[in-house]
Amino acid sequence: SGPDASGSAVSGPDASGSAVSGSAAAGSASGDLALAQQQAPAWPAVVAAIHSAIGRLCEQYPGRLRALGVSVPGTVSRDLRLDATNVGWHDVDLTALWPPTADPKPVFVAGNDASLAAAAESARGAASGARVALHLLIAGGLGGAVVDQGRLLNGASGFSGEFGHMPFGDPAIPCPCGAHGCWGTAVDGTALARHLGHRPPRDPVTYARRIIASAVAASPAAVASGAPGDFPAAPIAADAPVFVTGPADVPTADARAGTPASVDAGSGAPVSGDARSGTPASVDVGAGARVVVGAAAELGAVRLVAAALGRGIAGLVNALDADLVTLGGVGADLLSAAEDEIQASYRAGLMAIRRGSPPPILPAALGADGPIAGAAEEAWSSLIPHLA
């Protein structure tokens, strides 16, 4: 049901990467919602899409659009300037998203998608009731936020929570932010692609979920059997670098750690090279064996990324004294697919005093709606003083 005739309307756009999604939410005080979804390829088109969606709501509920909350995948300054290096948005004026047809002019708030998702998880999601909650969102990189007793910690400039740019990754890997070794480069879709010898994906979220789903479908027992056709992984070229792990009959330095090995994919026998060198091997792909190697490679890549995620979480828990951790986006997918690897690295990285009762790591309850829910929540909170 839509808003009642006397209700106010709140819009909460989520402009994520190359698209703006799930974002115009009109609601009455009773919480009824009407959603309008748009997609757009670049910032000018994002602005046009949001204006169009909100314009339709203004026509449907004339004079009642009272607040606009926007979720974006980047840092947002207190004067509402956006910088999102992963998608090429620099010094963007977010006030351009104010709908020109809105009358009266709405209350306007904007924030980072991970920060807003953290606020929503704390208010009505998996972190509800936690004293200090840490939320991490993996999409095109990694973001996050800390909520302390219901209060989102934004920092002096509004840039806090950029945990993906902590130097927890490989120092040799450059990040679009200008630094090297950022944690986000070790845990997102680009990290999976790098381990698999693939080019950086244009859509790291979709790519990551495809690789994770394929790895889940390829159970270790099935990989060890070598039965072709059991795995949905795509064939690989004979000269493609691969990352092998997991199956008992494939020589790896450490199957749990996902150490690379050089193998003959037709026989499983070792070929030239050192399995502990960390150098992906070129393989001779025999009939049917290419699928087995592909599945094993995906399992290894997922395990490596999951382990990197667990180690970083341990560092943040040690530093922030959080009593609960929630994972959103691809983070939730990794938790579902490779919880053992995440937990093992997490516990190994915790200080001894924390290992007896480590803060739990949970999937975000609000899922993909977290940033939108957070934007709408912030918009309502900012609107309430104006309703008195």
C-alpha positions in Angstrom: 0.0 0.0 0.0 1.2 3.5 -0.7 1.5 6.5 1.7 -1.7 7.9 3.1 -3.0 11.2 2.0 -1.5 13.1 4.9 1.9 11.4 5.1 5.3 12.8 4.2 7.5 11.1 1.6 11.1 10.2 1.9 13.4 9.2 -1.0 16.5 7.1 -0.4 18.5 6.7 -3.6 21.5 4.3 -3.8 23.9 5.3 -6.6 26.2 2.3 -6.7 29.1 2.1 -9.1 27.9 2.1 -12.7 24.3 2.0 -11.7 21.7 3.6 -9.5 19.4 1.1 -8.0 16.4 0.5 -5.8 16.3 4.1 -4.7 13.2 6.1 -4.5 11.3 5.2 -1.4 8.1 7.1 -0.5 6.7 6.3 2.9 4.1 7.5 5.3 4.8 7.6 9.1 3.5 4.0 9.3 6.4 2.9 7.1 4.7 2.0 3.9 7.0 2.0 1.0 6.8 2.4 -2.8 10.0 1.7 -4.7 11.1 3.0 -8.0 14.2 1.4 -9.5 16.5 2.9 -12.2 19.8 2.0 -13.7 22.3 4.3 -15.4 25.9 4.0 -16.7 27.6 7.2 -15.6 27.2 10.1 -13.2 25.2 12.4 -15.5 22.9 9.5 -16.2 22.7 8.7 -12.5 21.5 12.3 -11.8 19.0 12.1 -14.6 17.7 8.7 -13.4 17.2 9.9 -9.9 15.6 13.1 -11.0 13.2 11.1 -13.2 12.3 8.6 -10.4 11.7 11.3 -7.8 9.9 13.5 -10.4 7.4 10.7 -10.8 6.9 10.5 -7.0 6.4 14.2 -6.9 3.7 13.9 -9.4 2.1 11.0 -7.6 2.3 12.6 -4.2 2.4 16.4 -4.9 3.8 18.6 -2.2 4.7 15.7 0.0 8.4 14.9 -0.8 10.0 16.1 2.4 13.4 14.4 2.6 16.0 12.9 0.3 18.7 10.6 1.5 21.4 9.4 -1.0 23.7 6.4 -0.7 26.9 6.5 -2.8 30.0 4.2 -3.2 32.7 6.6 -2.0 33.8 9.2 0.5 31.3 12.0 1.3 32.6 15.2 2.9 30.5 17.2 5.3 29.8 19.7 2.5 28.4 16.9 0.3 31.2 16.4 -2.1 31.7 12.8 -3.4 35.0 11.1 -4.3 34.6 7.5 -5.6 37.9 6.5 -7.2 36.8 2.9 -8.0 34.2 4.3 -10.5 36.0 7.5 -11.5 33.8 10.0 -9.7 35.9 12.9 -8.4 34.8 16.0 -6.4 31.1 15.4 -7.4 28.6 17.9 -6.0 25.9 15.6 -4.5 23.5 18.6 -4.1 22.9 18.2 -7.9 20.7 15.2 -6.9 18.1 17.5 -5.3 15.0 17.1 -7.5 14.3 20.5 -9.2 10.6 19.8 -9.3 10.3 19.1 -5.5 8.1 21.7 -3.7 8.7 22.3 -0.9 12.5 21.7 -1.1 13.3 18.5 0.8 15.7 17.9 3.6 18.8 16.4 1.9 21.4 14.0 3.4 24.0 11.8 1.7 26.5 9.2 2.9 28.8 6.4 2.0 26.9 3.1 1.2 28.8 1.0 3.7 28.3 3.6 6.5 24.6 3.8 5.8 24.3 0.1 5.7 26.1 -0.1 9.0 23.6 2.3 10.5 20.7 0.3 9.2 22.1 -3.0 10.4 22.5 -1.5 13.9 19.0 0.0 13.9 17.1 -3.0 12.6 19.4 -5.7 11.3 21.9 -8.3 12.6 23.8 -5.7 14.7 20.7 -4.6 16.6 21.5 -4.5 20.3 25.3 -4.6 19.9 27.3 -2.1 21.9 30.1 -1.6 19.3 29.3 -3.0 15.9 31.7 -3.2 12.9 30.1 -3.5 9.5 32.1 -4.3 6.3 30.7 -4.1 2.8 32.6 -5.7 -0.1 31.6 -4.5 -3.6 34.1 -2.8 -5.9 36.5 -2.7 -3.0 35.8 -2.7 0.7 34.2 -0.1 2.9 32.8 -0.1 6.4 31.8 1.7 9.5 31.7 1.5 13.3 28.5 2.1 15.2 29.0 2.8 18.9 25.9 2.5 21.0 23.7 3.3 18.0 25.8 6.3 16.9 27.6 6.1 13.5 31.2 7.3 13.8 31.8 9.6 10.8 35.2 11.1 11.7 36.3 14.7 11.5 35.8 15.1 7.8 33.1 12.4 7.2 35.7 10.0 5.7 35.9 7.4 8.4 35.4 3.7 7.7 37.7 3.5 4.7 38.9 0.1 6.0 39.5 -1.1 2.5 42.4 1.3 2.3 44.3 0.0 5.3 47.6 -1.6 4.2 46.5 -5.2 4.9 47.1 -6.3 1.3 50.0 -7.1 -1.0 52.3 -4.0 -1.0 53.0 -4.7 -4.7 49.4 -4.2 -5.7 48.3 -0.6 -6.6 44.9 0.7 -5.6 42.8 3.2 -7.6 43.0 5.4 -4.5 46.7 6.0 -5.1 48.1 3.8 -2.4 49.6 0.3 -2.6 48.7 -2.8 -0.6 45.1 -1.7 0.2 43.1 -4.4 1.9 40.2 -4.0 -0.6 42.5 -5.2 -3.4 42.9 -8.5 -1.5 39.3 -9.3 -0.9 37.1 -8.2 -3.8 36.4 -9.5 -7.3 39.6 -8.0 -8.6 41.5 -10.2 -6.1 39.8 -13.3 -7.3 40.6 -12.4 -10.9 44.2 -11.8 -10.1 44.6 -15.2 -8.3 42.9 -16.9 -11.4 45.1 -15.1 -13.9 42.0 -13.2 -15.3 41.8 -9.6 -16.4 40.3 -7.2 -13.9 36.5 -7.5 -14.2 34.4 -4.6 -15.3 31.8 -5.6 -12.8 33.7 -7.1 -9.8 30.6 -7.9 -7.8 28.9 -10.0 -10.5 32.3 -11.6 -11.3 33.0 -12.5 -7.7 29.6 -14.0 -7.2 30.0 -16.2 -10.3 33.4 -17.4 -9.1 32.1 -18.1 -5.6 29.0 -19.9 -6.8 31.2 -22.1 -9.1 33.6 -22.8 -6.2 30.7 -23.8 -3.9 29.3 -26.1 -6.6 32.7 -27.8 -6.9 33.0 -29.6 -3.6 36.5 -30.8 -2.6 35.4 -34.4 -2.8 34.0 -33.9 -6.3 37.2 -32.1 -7.4 39.3 -35.0 -6.1 37.3 -37.5 -8.0 38.4 -35.9 -11.3 35.0 -36.6 -12.8 34.4 -34.3 -15.8 31.1 -32.5 -16.0 30.6 -32.2 -12.2 31.8 -28.6 -12.2 30.2 -25.5 -13.8 33.6 -23.8 -14.2 34.4 -22.5 -17.7 37.2 -24.2 -19.8 40.5 -22.5 -19.7 43.1 -22.1 -22.4 46.2 -24.4 -22.4 48.5 -21.5 -21.7 46.4 -19.8 -19.1 47.9 -19.4 -15.6 45.9 -21.3 -13.0 45.8 -21.5 -9.3 45.4 -25.1 -8.0 44.3 -26.2 -4.6 42.2 -28.6 -2.7 42.0 -32.1 -4.4 44.0 -34.8 -2.7 45.4 -36.2 -6.0 46.7 -32.8 -7.2 50.1 -31.9 -5.7 49.8 -28.7 -3.8 52.2 -27.3 -1.1 49.3 -26.7 1.2 45.7 -27.5 0.1 44.1 -25.5 2.9 46.3 -22.4 2.2 45.8 -22.6 -1.5 49.5 -22.6 -2.4 50.0 -22.6 -6.2 51.3 -25.8 -7.8 52.6 -26.7 -11.2 50.6 -29.7 -12.6 49.9 -31.6 -15.8 46.1 -31.3 -15.9 45.8 -34.5 -17.9 47.5 -36.7 -15.3 47.8 -34.7 -12.1 51.5 -35.3 -12.1 53.9 -32.5 -11.2 55.7 -30.6 -14.0 58.6 -28.2 -13.9 58.5 -25.5 -11.3 58.4 -25.2 -7.5 55.0 -25.7 -5.9 56.0 -23.3 -3.1 57.2 -20.6 -5.4 53.8 -18.9 -5.6 54.0 -18.7 -9.4 50.9 -19.8 -11.3 51.7 -22.7 -13.6 50.9 -23.2 -17.3 49.1 -26.5 -17.7 48.6 -29.1 -20.4 44.8 -29.3 -20.4 43.7 -32.9 -21.2 40.3 -33.9 -22.3 37.9 -33.3 -19.5 40.7 -32.3 -17.1 40.3 -28.6 -17.9 37.1 -28.5 -15.9 38.7 -30.1 -12.9 41.6 -27.7 -12.9 39.2 -24.7 -13.3 37.1 -25.8 -10.4 40.1 -26.3 -8.2 41.5 -22.9 -9.2 38.3 -21.2 -8.2 38.2 -23.0 -4.8 41.8 -21.9 -4.2 41.1 -18.3 -5.1 38.0 -18.1 -2.9 39.9 -19.6 0.0 42.8 -17.1 -0.4 40.4 -14.2 -0.5 38.4 -15.5 2.5 41.6 -15.9 4.5 42.7 -12.3 3.7 39.3 -11.1 4.8 39.5 -13.0 8.1 43.0 -11.6 8.9 41.8 -8.1 8.3 38.8 -8.5 10.5 41.0 -9.7 13.3 43.1 -6.6 13.1 40.0 -4.3 13.2 38.5 -6.2 16.1 41.8 -6.0 18.0 41.9 -2.2 17.3 38.3 -1.3 17.7 37.1 -3.7 20.5 33.9 -4.4 18.5 31.5 -7.0 20.0 29.9 -7.9 16.7 31.0 -8.0 13.0 28.5 -8.0 10.1 29.4 -8.6 6.4 27.5 -7.2 3.5 27.8 -7.5 -0.3 30.3 -10.1 -1.5 31.5 -10.4 2.1 28.3 -12.2 3.0 28.8 -14.5 -0.1 32.4 -15.3 1.1 31.1 -16.0 4.6 28.6 -18.5 3.3 31.1 -20.2 0.9 34.3 -20.2 3.0 33.4 -19.6 6.6 36.1 -22.1 7.8 38.8 -20.1 6.1 37.5 -16.8 7.4 37.2 -18.1 10.9 40.6 -19.8 10.9 42.4 -16.6 9.8 40.3 -14.5 12.1 41.0 -16.5 15.2 44.7 -16.8 14.3 44.9 -13.0 14.1 43.1 -12.2 17.3 44.9 -11.3 20.5 45.0 -14.2 22.9 42.7 -12.4 25.4 39.9 -12.3 22.7 40.1 -15.9 21.5 38.0 -17.4 24.3 34.9 -15.6 23.2 35.6 -13.9 19.8 33.1 -11.4 18.5 30.8 -13.3 16.1 31.0 -12.6 12.3 27.5 -12.6 10.8 26.0 -11.9 7.4 24.2 -8.6 7.1 20.4 -9.2 7.7 19.3 -6.4 5.3 21.4 -7.7 2.4 21.4 -5.5 -0.7 18.8 -3.2 0.8 21.1 -2.1 3.6 22.5 1.1 2.0 19.0 2.1 0.8 17.5 1.5 4.2 20.2 3.5 5.8 19.7 6.4 3.5 16.0 6.5 4.2 16.6 6.1 7.9 19.0 9.1 7.9 16.5 11.1 5.8 13.7 10.4 8.3 16.0 11.3 11.3 16.9 14.6 9.6 13.3 15.4 8.8 11.8 14.9 12.2 12.9 18.2 13.7 11.3 20.0 10.7 7.9 18.4 11.4 7.6 19.9 14.9 
